[in-house]
Amino acid sequence: MNRVVINMDAQGGFTVYSDEPIEFFAVCDFTPNDRVYQGKVEVGVEKVQAQLRSDPIGHFHDDHFLGTGHGPRKPPSRRKLKVVE
């Protein structure tokens, strides 16, 4: 099975890793005349495994947002901005 990992950095940029060569496309409907971008993919089983390490893997439908599913979760962060009237 081919695994694909998308790793997002602190600035919101991301790097795509795959066990095998793939074509990766990002689509942005906010720019209709320039909406499809082909991305670069780092290829290699060792690169994917270096990203996954031995960390627990959560799932989209975990039972509870604080971690009763398949992986530890951090509690939600406090709001830093306040509404000004």
Number of C-alpha atoms within 10 A of each C-alpha: 5 9 12 18 18 13 13 11 9 6 6 7 8 13 13 16 25 22 19 15 12 14 9 13 10 10 12 11 10 8 9 9 8 10 11 13 11 10 13 13 19 18 16 15 15 12 15 20 15 11 13 13 9 8 9 10 10 14 10 7 9 13 11 10 14 13 14 12 16 15 14 14 13 8 9 8 6 6 6 5 6 6 4 4 3
